[in-house]
Each structure stands twice: as C-alpha cells, then as structure tokens.
Amino acid sequence: MTLISPAARDALEIWLTHQRALKGAADNTITAYQGDVVEFLAFITRHKGDSQGLGALSKISITDMRAWMAHTRDQGIGARSLARKLSAVKVFYRWLADREGFEPTAVLTVRSPKFQKKLPRPIAADAARTLIDTIEMQSNAAWVGARDVAVVTLLWGCGLRISEALELTGGDAPLPATLRIVGKGGKERVVPVLPAAQIAVEDYLKVCPFLHSKTTPLFRGVRGGALGPGAIQKVMARARMQLGLPASATPHALRHSFATHLLDAGGDLRAIQELLGHASLSTTQAYTAVDTARLMEVYARAHPKA
C-alpha cells in the first residue's frame, strides 16, 4: 500500500474493521474488498500524480472513474470482475462520504459494466448417484473412499458449501436429524440431514484410522490433519473424467444440484433460500432460471422449428 496516503490507508483499515465487526463480512469478502479498493486508490494516486489524502479523494470525478475502469479493462479484467471491483469501491466510498461529510455522487452514479450472468450448472440426480458410486472406488484405501463419499453426500444431500462440510468436528457425529451451520458472514441456518448422509458419515467413522474428539476435524487427511478442499476437488475431477461429465461438475455444483432437485420436487423458493443460507432471495432465484432453461430445452426438442 505504498502508493496510498497514510490517511487513506487508515480510513481503509477502519472501514474493513467496520465491515468485519458490524456487517459480519466473511474473511474472503474482506480480502477481496481490501484488494479491490487498494488497487483503485493506487491507480488514483498514479493518475493524479500526487498522494491522495481524504480531501483529494472526496473530489474524484466521473472522468477519473472512467479512466480507472478503462485502465482495469486494459489489464485483461473481465466485465464481471470489474463489476465486483466497482461494487467494492462504491461500498467504501459510501461509508467514507458519510464519515467525512462529502458528496460521493461521482463514484456512486458510475454504471456497472453489463455482463451475462452465469446460471448454476447442476448435476442430474442420476449422474450425481453414479458420481458418488465412482468416487467410492477412486482410492486404494477403503477409509479414504468412505470419507470422500461422506463429504460428497453432505454437499449433495444437505446443500452444504465444501468449507461448511469440512468445518464439521467430531462433536457433530453421529450426525443428528438437523445441523446448525454457520455460513458466509456468520449467517446461521438449520439444515436437515438426510439418512443417506448420516449413514455415509457413520460408515466413514467406522473405518477411519484416527481417533475423534469433540474438537478434532470430522474429516481427516491421510496424515490425520484436517481434510482440505483440494482433496475433494481432485477426487471429483477424476470421477467426472471417468464418467465423461463436463468440467462444471465440481463440488460446488452438488450444492446447486441440491437446490435444483428441491425445486423440481416442488420446494418453496423461500425455504430453499433458508436451507442454502443465501442472504438475498435473488441469489436463490437463479435456480428458477435453470429450471426454466431446462424446460425450454425440452420444449425445443419436442417442437423443433421448421
């Protein structure tokens, strides 16, 4: 942060602390915010040719904003990533303007670049079952195969993020009928646990060579430490290659599949939002677009254009 004035650096640190403590922002969000705003402030310093104290930052113009956006795009940054960076800058400036008493219109009125939103890519129910069966046979060690099956079953059957599954401890076993999960931003939710997931975890614990306590990780790596997400990502990659599934068949895709399959079965969108831990219903509504897109594909096949 050498290109940033001490006043701007201090303001940024205070804002990040505010986001973490009062807004409950997740660590990954804080890291992204910091990187995006630091890049912006460093550019403004170079663009203006002088250290930008808080007074100078309050005078940022629309021209300055456009110059930053053009520079960012020239760096090969796509529209989606630029939109995220602009959002971080706007959140910071809204807070800074309120704290310092200046008008942030020039920053806040800049339009976000348009981009095509990517729809979730769920895995079909039968493909998910075959995937789990294949994963069980990926490892020479029976307990490792049982472990991988247990993790993947939790992702698909409970809609957990991979980080949430790997944060479970021995104190969570045997899995109860419902799990209390703390997700992004410290948001807490209660998730029902399917019998299949309970059985998969129970089978894993029967053959796991490491002792478990209330504080030890539920899922262990081959040396006994906490299992990392990379191991599950690798086993998923091997299984999808073996089955000829697309690259979109990732651990996170199983969470999308959980939501889509619930929707197919008549699940209420608001209830699915709660189960997934989405802060906004608009995030969950992406799954209705998936469902509609699939229906349109079926319609197109049944009624081809002349």
ZISULGI-V69587 format. One record per helix or strand of 2 or more residues. SS is the DSSP state (hx for helix, st for strand). FROM is the first residue (numbers start at 1). LEN is the number of residues. Records with the same first field share a line. If there is no record, write none. Layout:
SS->FROM-LEN  FROM-LEN
This chain:
hx->6-16  27-22  54-4  62-13  79-22  105-4  125-12  142-17  162-5  170-3  184-3  195-13  229-15  251-14  269-8  281-4  286-17
st->178-5  188-5
